[in-house]
Amino acid sequence: MDTRTVMADNGVNVEALLGAREALSQAPAAARFNWRASCEWVKGTHARTTIDGFFGLGEEQRHKQMHRVETDHPELFASEDHGATPVEIVLAGLAGCLTAGIAAVAQNRNIQLRSVKATLEAGMDLQGILGIDSDVRNGFDGVKVTYTIDADASREEIEALVAQSQKRSAVFDIITNPTDVSVMVA
C-alpha cells in the first residue's frame, strides 16, 4: 500500500510567508509598509498611473519592473475609453487581493486548486457624481463577489478558504472600513 502524502501545489511559497510572519512578529517596525502610486493626466478623462517603488522592511524597495495602469471612461461618457474606469480598477484590486488570499490559504491547508474565478459587480447611481442629487452617494451602493472554485475540497472547506481570505484581505478592509484620505495641492 502506497502511503505517500501528496502536497498541493498552487504556486504559493507558504513556508516563506509563514517565515515572514514569524520574523515580522519579532520586529513589528519592519511590518510598516508605505505603498505608492504616481498618476499623470494624459488627456480628457484618460490618466496613466505608474507603480514602481515602495517602502517596507525598514527601507526602500522596488518592484522587479515598473507597472502601469491606464484609466479612462467609456465613450458613452464622452470619453475615449483608453482604459478601465477607476471604479473598475478598485474591483480588480479587490478581486486580486481576495483571490491571492484564497491561493495562499489553500496552499497552507494543502488544498489543491484547479480553478478559481471571481465575478464582481458593484452598483452605482451616477446622479451623485454628476451633481444631479446631492443625497445620492458618489461611490458604490454595494459590491457582490461570487466565486466559482474547483478544488480537491468539500464545499465547506472552499467556503472556509473564501472566508479566511476575506478576513485577511487588505483591499476588503480598505473598502469595508473607513480609511482616512488626505487630498492636498503641493
HELIX and SHEET records of a PDB file:
HELIX    1   1 VAL A   14  GLN A   26  1                                  13    
HELIX    2   2 PRO A   28  ALA A   31  5                                   4    
HELIX    3   3 GLU A   75  PHE A   77  5                                   3    
HELIX    4   4 PRO A   86  ASN A  108  1                                  23    
HELIX    5   5 ARG A  155  ARG A  168  1                                  14    
HELIX    6   6 ALA A  170  THR A  176  1                                   7    
SHEET    1   A 3 ASN A  34  TRP A  35  0                                        
SHEET    2   A 3 HIS A  46  GLY A  56 -1                                        
SHEET    3   A 3 SER A  38  LYS A  43 -1                                        
SHEET    1   B 3 ASN A  34  TRP A  35  0                                        
SHEET    2   B 3 HIS A  46  GLY A  56 -1                                        
SHEET    3   B 3 GLU A  59  THR A  71 -1                                        
SHEET    1   C 2 LEU A 113  GLY A 123  0                                        
SHEET    2   C 2 GLY A 142  ALA A 151 -1                                        
END                                                                             
